[in-house]
Amino acid sequence: MNRKVTFFLPAALLLLVLTGCGQTVEEQTDEAMLSAREAFEMNRKQPTESIEGVEFYKPVGWKVDMQKDHHTFLISKRSQTYTAQYDPTAKQDSHAYYDLLMADSEKEFIQQQTFSDSGVFGFAAIRAHGTSSVEVVTGSGPIQVTAIVEKEDLVAAIERMMEIARSMQLAS
């Protein structure tokens, strides 16, 4: 029995890794957009951090650094960094960050989607960035979160980024 386990467990793990690597960019972006939509609609993360009048969900093990630009901060863990920007005067239904992003004609997105839930506007966009990474932008109302992520980390990253964006609350 022990031999079977030592053979089948590594074989199963190898199959899982190879299956994940076999996804096309389109399949990965489709799955990522579904993940972003679910994170937006579920809105399940409560704020765990407060900086400069902004409350938001900070994933466990990540650190936050406020930038000199008063409305920008970095959320990072190891080599991964998310840049969050917010407009303290914007409302939950604001399209400002989305409109700015779409107005940049130099950026060609692999895929982008918008979301709406109870008067809150959100969006997610993915564009190629080199051969092994993508630029991901998520937003919810007055907040935008941006990062460059490895293609294999796309689904987890976009979900986490949307959770951060969706959890943000500006002080009244």
MOKANOR-V272954 format. One record per residue. N is the residue number from 1. RES is the residue in one letter. PSI is psi as a letter, one per 40 degrees, with the letter a starting at -180 (999 if undefined). D_FIRST is the distance of its C-alpha to the first C-alpha in Angstrom with 2 decimals. Layout:
BEGIN
[[N RES PSI D_FIRST] [N RES PSI D_FIRST]]
END
This chain:
BEGIN
[[1 M d 0.00] [2 N d 3.81] [3 R d 5.43] [4 K d 5.21] [5 V d 6.50] [6 T d 8.84] [7 F d 10.06] [8 F d 10.63] [9 L d 12.10] [10 P d 14.77] [11 A d 15.43] [12 A d 16.10] [13 L d 18.29] [14 L d 20.13] [15 L d 20.83] [16 L d 22.17] [17 V d 24.38] [18 L d 25.69] [19 T d 26.47] [20 G d 28.49] [21 C d 30.34] [22 G e 31.28] [23 Q h 33.50] [24 T i 37.18] [25 V d 39.66] [26 E d 40.98] [27 E d 37.60] [28 Q d 37.10] [29 T d 40.62] [30 D d 40.29] [31 E d 37.19] [32 A d 39.00] [33 M d 42.09] [34 L d 40.16] [35 S d 38.58] [36 A d 42.09] [37 R d 43.60] [38 E d 41.04] [39 A d 41.57] [40 F d 45.33] [41 E d 45.39] [42 M d 43.05] [43 N f 45.01] [44 R e 42.58] [45 K h 42.98] [46 Q i 45.65] [47 P h 47.60] [48 T e 46.25] [49 E i 48.74] [50 S h 52.52] [51 I h 54.66] [52 E f 58.33] [53 G e 58.58] [54 V h 55.36] [55 E i 52.31] [56 F i 48.95] [57 Y h 45.19] [58 K h 43.81] [59 P i 40.04] [60 V h 38.34] [61 G e 38.43] [62 W i 41.22] [63 K i 44.76] [64 V h 48.11] [65 D h 51.25] [66 M h 54.57] [67 Q i 56.55] [68 K d 60.28] [69 D h 60.68] [70 H d 61.00] [71 H f 58.87] [72 T h 55.87] [73 F i 52.84] [74 L h 49.61] [75 I h 46.14] [76 S i 43.76] [77 K h 40.38] [78 R b 39.70] [79 S e 41.12] [80 Q h 41.32] [81 T h 44.68] [82 Y h 46.06] [83 T h 49.84] [84 A h 51.23] [85 Q i 54.86] [86 Y i 56.73] [87 D h 60.20] [88 P e 61.44] [89 T e 64.09] [90 A i 61.90] [91 K i 60.82] [92 Q d 57.45] [93 D e 58.62] [94 S h 59.72] [95 H e 59.06] [96 A d 60.59] [97 Y d 57.53] [98 Y d 56.36] [99 D d 59.87] [100 L d 60.15] [101 L d 56.85] [102 M d 57.82] [103 A e 61.32] [104 D g 60.01] [105 S e 60.48] [106 E e 58.90] [107 K h 55.44] [108 E h 53.60] [109 F h 50.67] [110 I d 47.63] [111 Q i 47.49] [112 Q i 49.21] [113 Q i 49.38] [114 T i 51.40] [115 F i 50.49] [116 S h 52.66] [117 D h 51.93] [118 S f 54.60] [119 G e 57.11] [120 V h 54.71] [121 F i 54.47] [122 G i 51.46] [123 F i 50.36] [124 A i 47.71] [125 A i 48.36] [126 I h 46.36] [127 R i 47.96] [128 A i 46.78] [129 H g 47.14] [130 G a 46.45] [131 T d 43.58] [132 S e 40.60] [133 S i 42.00] [134 V i 43.91] [135 E h 46.55] [136 V h 45.73] [137 V h 48.47] [138 T i 48.08] [139 G i 50.83] [140 S h 51.91] [141 G b 55.63] [142 P e 57.06] [143 I i 53.88] [144 Q h 52.32] [145 V h 49.15] [146 T i 48.66] [147 A i 46.07] [148 I h 44.92] [149 V i 41.14] [150 E i 38.66] [151 K d 37.87] [152 E e 34.15] [153 D e 35.19] [154 L d 37.77] [155 V d 36.22] [156 A d 35.29] [157 A d 38.63] [158 I d 40.86] [159 E d 39.36] [160 R d 39.85] [161 M d 43.34] [162 M d 44.35] [163 E d 43.14] [164 I d 45.36] [165 A d 48.29] [166 R d 48.08] [167 S e 47.88] [168 M h 51.05] [169 Q h 54.05] [170 L i 57.42] [171 A h 59.64] [172 S 999 62.57]]
END
